[in-house]
Amino acid sequence: MTGSTSVSGRVYEHLRERILAEAYVDALPSERRLADDLGASRHAVREALKRLQQSGLVRISQGGATRVRDWRRHGGLELLLETRELPAGLDIERAVMEMRASVGADAARRAATRATAVQRAEIEARAEMLAAETALDARNTLYEALWDLIIDASDNLAYRLALNTLVSGRQLVLDAGRVGAELADDDAIRQLARAIATGDGEAALTRARDLLERSA
């Protein structure tokens, strides 16, 4: 592996793994010590530490030690993309699916009040297309597209980015089998689409929650 970017990336991944495994209790070794131990330049180590700080895993003190932070309190959703590095015993899939249900339900409620006329029509049309499809994988593709429309119609960037992160984790695949209980109920999907199309926020919240909780 050559180049400072590649080396700093390797150092970052190594230190992140060690931090998540709670191998460091309070502080990281000095830059010089890390460089020696990991066979990297101090510049590469410094770049890796900056990335760790941006991830909320350490706090760099000017001229002092690099303190390790509690990743559960200071880490971001991006840690879910590396679930293989998190400590054993955590039910990551359950956590992801429960957050999906929570965010998705409120996104449906907000879509009912914020969607444009075009978005409302598209959401209803997508629900009808799904009901007419019999192939399971194709139904799942249409269902994903329906939720993309709902998230867009909610006009909430934080919800969009959060769900992007949640569904891109390496150990969770939202295939037809995983969300089969949702896909099986055409009437419930139609009712959700109708609630959004007619601007009924509370009904949209209820319908969406009922659907998404089936997979949580």
N, C-alpha and C positions, 0 to 999 in steps of 0.2 A: 504494500500500500504506500503510495507516494503522494506528495503534496500536502501542504499544511491543512487544507480543508478536510481531506480524507483522514488525516491523523487526528485532527481535533474532533471529528465525528466519532472516531473509534474511542477516543478518550471520554467523550461525552456519554456514549452508550455504556461504557464500562462503569463509569462513576454513577450514572443513573441507576443501573442495575444494582450496584452495591448499596446505594442510598435506599432504594425501595426494599432491599433485603434487610435494611436496618443494620448494616455492617458498621456504619459510623454512628456513634452515639451523640456526639456534640459537634465536632469540627472535622473538616477534611485535613489531611496532611498539607504541608506547605506546597507551593507551586514547584519549588525545586525538588522536593521529595517525590511528588507525583510524576514530575518529568523523568526523574531517575528510575522510579519503579515501573513506569509504563513505557519507557523507551521513546519518549516524545520530547519535543522542544518545549520550552516554557511558554512560547507564543501559542502553540497548539493547546497546551493546558489552559492558558488564560482564556482562549476562545471557548473552550469546552465549559469552563466555569461560568462564563457569561450566559451561555445557553441554559445551564442549570439554574441560574438565577432567574432567567426569563420564565422558566417552567415552574418557579416557585419552590424549588427543592433546596436552594441554599441562599444565604445572605452574605454578600461580600462586603467586608468592612475595609475601608481605605487604610492600607498599611497594616491591617490586622488579619486575624484568622478568617477563614471561610466557614461560617456556621451552617450546620445542617438543620433544615427546617422539617417540621412534621408534615409529610406529604399529604396526609389526610386533611389537614387544615389549610394548607397553602397551595397544594397542587391544583392543576386545571384538568378539564375534561380530556385534554390530549393524552393524559396517562392511560385512559381507557383504550387507546390505540395500541398499547403495549401491555396487554393484560397478562402475557406470559411472564412478565417481570414482577408483577405484583405478588405480595405474599400469598402462600397457599391458604385455602380455607375461605377466601372471599367469594361470595356468589355474584360474580360480575354480571353474568347473563341476567339474573333476576333484577339486579339494580338497573341495568340498561333498559330492560323491558318495562319496568315500573316507571322510569323517567320518561320513556317514549309515550306511555299511556297518559301520564300527567300532562306533558307538554302538548301532545297531540290533541287531547280533549280541550284544553284551553285555546289552542290554535283554532279549532273548529268553532268555538264560541266567538272568537274575535273575527273569524272569517265571515260569520253570519252578519256582522255589523259593518265590516269594512270592505267586503268584496265588491268589485265592480259588477255591472250587469253582465258583461262578457264573462267574467270569472264564474258567476253564479250559473250561467247557462252551460259553461264548459264542465263544471263540476257535476251537474245533473246528467249531462250527455255522457260523461265518463262512467257514471254509475250504471247507466243503461247499457253501455257497451260491455261493461263487465258482466252484467246479468245475462247478456246474450252469448257470452263466450263459455265454452264447455271445457276447453283444455286448461288444466290446472296451472301450468307454468304461465300460459298467456294471461290467465285471470290474475295471477300474482303481479305480472308486469303492469296490467291495467290498474290494479289496486295501488301499486306504488306510484303510478302517475297521478291517480286521484289524490293521494296524500300530498304529493308535490304541489298540486293545484291548491289544496286546502292551506298548506303552509304558506305558499306565496300570497294567498288571499288574506291571510291573517295580518300581513304587513308588519311582521315582527322579525327583524334581522337576527336577534338573539336566538329566537326559536329555530330559525333556519340553520344557523351555524351550529347550535347545540345538537340538533338532530343529525346534521351532516356528520358530526363527530361520533355520535352514538351508534349510527348504523354502519360506520366504517371500521369498527373494531375487528381485530383479526380473528377472534374466537366466537363471533356472533354473525350468523348468516340469516337474513330474513327471507328465506326461501318459502315456497308454497307449503312445505311441511310445517315450518315453524309458526306460520300465521294461518294455518288451515282453519282454525275455529272462526277466524274473522272472515275468511274468504267464503265459507260455506253459507253465509246468511245474506243472500241478495236483498231481502226485504229490509234488513237493518241498514245495509249500505245505502239503499235507496232513501230510506227515511233520514239518514244523516245528510245526504246530498240535498234532500228537499228542505230540511230545516235550515241549511245554510242558504239555499236559494231564496227562501221566503223571509230571511232575516230573523229567524227565531233562535237567538243566541243560547237560551237555556236548553231548548230541545236539542240543539246541535251539540252542546256540552254533554248532555245525558247520553245521546246516541253514540257519540264518539267514545266516551268513557266505557260504555258497555261493550263496544267492539274491541277496543284496544286492551281492556283488562282481561279479555279471554286468552291473550297470549302472555300476560304478565306472570 
